[in-house]
Amino acid sequence: MPQVLCPVLVGRDEEARRLRAALAAAGTGRGSTVFLSGEAGIGKSRLVREIARAAGESGLPVLAGRAVAGGAPTPFRPFAEALTSAGRAGRLPASEELGPFRPVLGRLIPEWRPPQPVPGEETPVFLGEAVLRLLRALAPQAGCVLVLEDLHWADQETLTLLEYLADNLAAERVLCLATLREAGYQEGGEAAALASALAARGSAAMLALGRLGPTAMADMARACLDAAHLPAAVHEFVAGRAEGIPFLVEEVLAGLVGEGALTERDGRWHAADLSTPGVPATFADAVRRRLDGMSAESRRVIGAAAVLGRRFDWMLLGPVTGLSGAAVVAALRDGTDLQLVVAERDGFRFRHALTHEAVLAGLLPPERTMLAGHALAAAEAAHPGLPGAWCTLAADLAGRAGDTSRAGALLLEAGRRDLAAGALASAEHTLTRARELVDPALRTSVDEALTEVFAMSGQVDRAMETGTMLLARLGPPSPRAAHLHLGIARAAIAGARWAEAAA
């Protein structure tokens, strides 16, 4: 199947003009943050890539990171991914100005991670200032572009850090581009609220992308197929199925070409009867039809990849499916040829979030359960101790596999790690989920960690209520109870409740 991708930006002239103006302004020391919002597949990432390309041609560094879907968040993931890319490219500056900030930046950049955590430097303001100074030092004359995508899946720590940056970029040579799905999407209300608040106080601009009109869709269809003309029936079919969503324009065309309903002969495109059942009528149907055309082994591999996430470690697919390496590679080639997955320099990903969601939804519940169990075992074998994001992924896999107690234990571990890193909002979210899943034997451990989170985040009443309940559960005095008493006392001190702290 030929690649059906639009080589040019269509229908976004005004939006591109505004972003190029923001890029030019950043180069003169008038930085800004721009939120691009819209429904899935509307072209947010495509527009960002166009501006990133323009920045790269001007010699500006482009740092990019994204949030990913998952039950438990990974604190600061978009920032960590973006700044780590600077280290990978050898761009980390040796500026003396960064000296005091290097230890706290080690939370985001592995090369600067200190052997032991540095106490007293975990406040959001200090970390925000550290990131701001780093962006300034990366390209002090020309400036840089920071891209943060899919913020509807972002953790609270990422949003807090972004808020600090947005409030302080006006005098910097930095353009921050952030994408998120439109308000009302089932996830991401916090990101949408932050974007609105920043725009209201003048710290950011909002750029909402709407659906393409019929003329723009027709232009895009011709550009996708490098055709001066297409049959009118094709334009009608694409307009009816894609409904103005650029990604679906490409997907519907890819389905037509793949099914043989749209063919090229003698330099012209010819359409068959587009009302036949074999032609995909919706995006989900397009994905299903492509999967149906694969071998059983290839479908199993692509399904296993979907269970592992939109971006997946292909090395795990053999252990998950029980297939040979050659069979896995053949399946990935099939998936790439059918435009379900995309090969990147360091791995594979599903072509779009919608593609991943459609493949996952197409699995039968027993298939998801079985594949998730195999994936959990494979991840634990390949990554002993489940470092970083592997712990939260393993928790999601355990939940899908029906092992709720294991999922709860993994979430407890992930929450403890978030707490140790000072990511209190993520820790609270993760530990709250853990409490719903863990065995009763671990519930006390979860509540102890939650008490500490509440105390450190200033939620005095919740810390004291949870702590008091725990003390009653622990029974006679013990080192564990003593540690809990100290936690409750710290919470009381934070709330200036001196008598209770003394008690």
N, C-alpha and C positions, 0 to 999 in steps of 0.2 A: 504494500500500500504506500503511495507517495505521501510525504509529509504535507498536511493541509494546515499551514500556519500563515497568518497574515504577515507579510514582511514589512508593512508600513503601518503607521498609526492612523486610524480612520475615525473621523467624527469627534475628535478631541482637540480641535485647533485652539479654542479659547482656553481650555484647561492647560494645554501645553504652553501657551503664551504666558499665562500667569506663573507657571512653575519656572519657566526660563527667566522671567523677570525676577523671581525670588532668588534664583541661582546667581544671577548677575549682581543683585543687591548684596548677597552674602559675600561675594568676592570683594566688595568695597567696604566690608566691615559692618554691614547691616543684616545680621543673621536673623533667622526666623524658623518657626515650626509650622508645617502645613500638614493637616490631616486630610487624607483622601478617603472618603467613605462611600459605601455603596454595597449593593447585594453581591453575593458570591458570583464570580464570573463576569463582572461588569467591566473589568479592564483596569483595576487599580494598579496591579503589579506591572502590567504592560506599559502604563503611563510612567510609572516610576522608573522602569528600565530605560525608557526613552530619555528621561532627564539624567539618569546615571550615565548613560552613554555620552550625552553632551558634556557632562562634568568630566568624564574620563578623557574625552578629546581635548579638553581645556587643561588637562594635567592635574585636576583636583582628585585627591584620594576619595574613594567611595567605600564606606564601611557599611556592611549590611548584615542584619540579623533578623530573626523572626520568632514569634511565639508559635507554639505547636499545641494541637488539641490533646487533651488528656485529663483524667480525673483529678490528678494532683499536680499543681503547678511546679515548675522548676524556677526558683527565684532568679531574676535578672537574666534569664536565658537570652532574650534578644540583644541586650547590651553585651553580654559575655561573648556571644557568637560574633557580633560586629567587631569588638575590640580584639578578640583573638585572631581575627583575620588580618588585622594590622601586624600582629606579632608574626604570623605565618609568612607575611610578605616582607618581613624585615623592616617594617616602618616605625617600630616603637622608638620614640625619640629619647635622647639621653639628656634632656633639658634639666638644668639644675632646679628650675621652678617646680619640677615634679617630685623632687626628693622627699618632702614630707608626706606626699600622697601615695608613693609607691606601695607601702604596705597595704593600705586599704584598697588600692587598685588591684592588688593580688587576688581579691575576691572575684575579679572578672578576668584577669589575665594570668594564665598559669606561669609565665616566665617571671612574674614579679611576686609570686605567692611566697610569703615568709614562712620559715619552718614552723613557727608557732603563731597563733592568732595574736594580734596586737590589741590589748584592751583599750577601751575608751575611744576608739576610732570607728565605731560602727553606726554613727548617726546618719540618717538619710541626707542631711545637709552636707556633711563632710564628704560622703561618697559622691553626691551630686557635684560638689565643687571640684573633686578630684577628676571626675569624668570631663567636666567642662575644661579644666586646665589641660588635660590630655588632648582633647580635640583641638584646642588652641595651638598646642605644641606640635601637632602632627603636620600642619602646613601653615606656619605663621604668616606667610605672605599671600598665598593663593586661597587658602581656606580648604574646607572639606565638606563632604556630604555624608550624613548619617541616615541610613534607611532602616526603619523598624517596621516590619510587616506583620500582619495578622494580629493586631493588638487586641482583638476581641477574645483571644485566648491568653492574654498576658496575665501574669501574676501581679499582685498588688504592689510588690516591691518595684517591679519594672515601671508601673504607672507612677509611683511616687517619685522615682528617679527622673522619669520623663517630665513630670511637672516642674521639678526644680530646673531642669535644663531649659524648658520652654520659657520659664519666667526670667531666664538670665542670658538668653542668646542674642538679644537686640544689638549688643555692641561687639559681637563676635563674627568671625568669618566662617560661619557654620550654617548650613541649611539642613534641617532635620525634616525628613519626609516620613510620615507614619500612615499606615493603612489599617483600616478596620471596617468590618461590616456595618451596615447602616443600623441606626437605632431601631430597636424592636426585634433584632435578631435574638435567638433564644439564649445565646451566651454573649458576654461582652458588655453588659450594661454599665459596668464601672468605667471601661475605656470610653464609651460614648459619652458618659457623664463628664469625664475629665476633659474630653475634647471640647464639649460645649462650654464648660466652665472657663477653660483657657481662652477660647474664642471670645467669650463674653467680656473678659477683662483685658483683651487685646494682646495676649501672650501667644496666640496662635491663630492661624487662618483655617477655615473649613472649606473643603472643595468636594462637593457631593457630585458623584458621577451618576447620571441618569442613563436610561436605555437609549440605544441608537434608533433613529428613525428609519423608515423604509429606504430612503436614498442612501444613507450611510451604510446600511446593511448590504445593499446591492453593490456599493463600491467595495466593501470589504470582501464580499463573496468573489468578485472579479479579481481582487488583489490576491486572495488566497490561492486561486487556481491560475494566476497569471494569464487571465483571459480578457480580451477586449470586449467580448460579448458572452452572455450565458442565456440559455433558454428562459423565457418568461416563467415557465413552470417551476424552474429551479428557484428563482427569486421568490415566487409565491410560497413554495414549500419551505424554504429557509426562514422567511419572515414569519410563517405560521408556527414553526417549531421553535425557533430561537427566541422569538418575542423580544428582539432588541438587545439580547445579552451577547456581547462579542465572543465570549468563550464558546457559547452554544452555536454560534454561526460556524466556527471552525469544527466543532464536534459533529454537527449535523452534516456538513459537507464531507467530513472524513467518513462518516457512516455511509453516505451515498456512494462515494468513490469505492469504499471497501466492499460494499454490497454489489458493485457493478451496475448500479442504477444510474450512475453518471460516468460516462466514459469519454475519452479524448480520441478523436480520429481526424487525421489530416489537419491538425492544428485547431480543431473546433471541438467544443464540448457538446455531447448529445445526451439527452435524458430519456430514460425508459419510463414506463408507467409508474409514476411516483405514488400512486394510491395502493400499490401492492403491499401485502402485510410484511414482506421481507425488508422493507425500508423502515429504518427507525423513526418513530414519530416523536420521541422525547429523548432527552439526554440519557435518562436511566435506561431506556430501551436500547439506545445506541451502545451503551456499555455492555448491556446484557447480550446483545447480538454478537458483539466482538468476542465476548467470553465463550459464547456457544460455539464459535468457530474454532476454538482452540482444542487441543487434546485434553484428555482428562488430567494428565500429569501437569500440563501447563496451567490449567485452571486451578489445580491444587496449589501450585507454587504461587500464583498471583493472589489467591485467597489467603495463603499464609503470610504473604507480604503485607496485605491489608491489615491483618491482625496485629502485625508488628508496628504499624503506623504509616503515616504518609511518607516519611523518609525512613527507610528501613536498611538494616544491615543484611546484605544479601548472603553473607557467609553463614547466617543462621538458617537459611531456607532449607539446606540439605538436612540438618538434624531435625527441623520441624516437620518436614514432609516425608523423611525417610528415603528421599530420592538421591541419586548420584549427583556429583558436581556437574557432570555434562548435561544431565537432564534439567538441572536448575538453570544453567546458562542458556540452554535452548529455550526454556520457558521465558526467561527474561528477554531473550531476543524476540520471541513471539510478542511479548507484551510491549516491547519497544516498537516493533513493526506495526502493531495495531494501535499505537499511540495511547496506550494505557499507562505506561511508565516511561520515564525519561532517564537516560544514562547521564550521570554527572561525573566530574573528574574524580570524585572520591566516593561514589556510590550510586544509588538509585533512589528515585522518588516517584510517586504517582504524579501524573502530569498536572493534575489540579486537585485541590481539596475535594471538589465535587466528584472527581473520578474515584478517589479513595473511598469516599462515603458510599458511592454507588456499588463498588465492588464489595465492601463490607456488608452492606445491606442485602446484597444478593446471596450471601451465605445462609444456609439453613442453620437454625439455632444449634443443632448437634454438631455441625461442622465448626462453627465458631468456638464452641466449648472445647472440642477435641484439639483444634489447632492452637487455641490459647494455652492449653495445658502443655502441649509439646513445645510451644514457644517459650513458656516460662522455664521449663527444664533446660532448653538450649541456651537461654540468656544467662541463667545461673552458672551453667558449665563454662560458657565462653567468657564471662566477666565475674570472676569470684569476688564476693563481697558487694556486688552490684553498685559500683561507684557512680556518683553523679546522677544523671537522669535515668540510668538503668534501674534504680530502685523504684522510682515512681512508675516506670513502664512495667516492671515486674508486678507491681501491685495491681495495675490495670489488667494485666494478663491473668493473674490469679483470680481476680473478680470475674472475668469473663469465663474462666475455666470452672467457676462454681466453688472455688476454694476460698470462701469468705474469711475464714480465720487466718489463712496465710496472707490474704490481701490486707487484712487489718494489721498483722504483725509487720508487714513491709511498710505500710503507711506510718506506723509508729516509728520505725527506723528513719523514714524520710522526714517525718516531723521533727524528730530529735536533731537530725542534721540541719534542718532549716533553723531551728532554735539556736544551735551552736554557731551558725553563721550570722545570727542577728536578723534573719528574715522572718519577723514575727507574724506578719499577716499570713504568709504562706504556711508557717508552722501551725497557726491556729486552724486554717482551712484543712490542712492535711490531717492534723490530730483529731479534729471533729469528725472527719470521715472515718478515721481509724476507730474511734470510739463506737461507731455504729456496727463495726464488723468484727472486732477482736473477740476472742474467747474471754469469758469472765476472768480468767486467771491473769490476763494482761490489762484489764480495764483500769486497775489501780495505777499501773505504769503510765497509761495514757493520761489519766487524770492528774498525776504528778507533773507530767510535762505540760499539760494545759494550765495548771496552776502557775507554773513558772512563766509561761507565755503571758497569761493575764497580768501577772505582777510586773513583768518587764515592759509591757505595753500600756501600763497605767490604768488597766481595768480593775480597779481596786475591789469593788464589790464582788465581781465575779471571781477574783483570785481568792478572796477571803471565804466566800461561800463554798467554792470547790474545795479549798484547803481544809476548811472545818469539817466538811463531809468526809474527806479522806482521813483526817485524824481519827474520827469515830470508827472508821473502817479498819484502821491499822491496829487499834487496840493499845496494849501496854507500850510504855516508852521504848524507843529503839533508835538507832542511828538514822534510820529512814524517816521516822517521825520527827527527829530533831532537825533534819534537813528541811522537812516540810514546814516546821515552825519558823525557821529562818526565812523561808520564802514568803510566808504569810506576813511576817514582821516587815520585810522589805516592801511588800505591797501597801501595808498600813502606813509606813513612813512616806512612801510616794504620795499617799493621799492625805498627809498631815494628820493622820488619826493616831496621835501620840499614845493615848491610853491603851488602845488596842495593840499598838506596836510593843509597848512595854510589857503588856500581859503575855 
